[in-house]
Amino acid sequence: MPLYEYRCEACGQPEEKLESLSAPDTHACPACGADGGMKRQVSVSAFTLAGGGWYKSAASEPATSAPESPKSGHGCAAGGCGCPLAG
């Protein structure tokens, strides 16, 4: 069930309620008793998609390139280090 935020148009009293999706948009204010005074507010969702998944397109992810492999077998990154093992 979603958490809805309400605010009374008569007295300004805020309220949060866990209600079903079919709940009415208005109800009586518990603070001042205004009939239909509590109106549902538009609020930010707490639901967030994180990580890599079906909702991400391939075009939105940055292209990654493979790291360069060493050109010599003794640990020189480019083979031009000048050590006696560079061939």
Secondary structure, 3 states (H helix, E strand, C coil): CCEEEEEECCCCCEEEEECCCCCCCEECCCCCCCCCCEEECCCCCCCCCCCCCCCCCHHHCCCCCCCCCCCCCCCCCCCCCCCCCCC
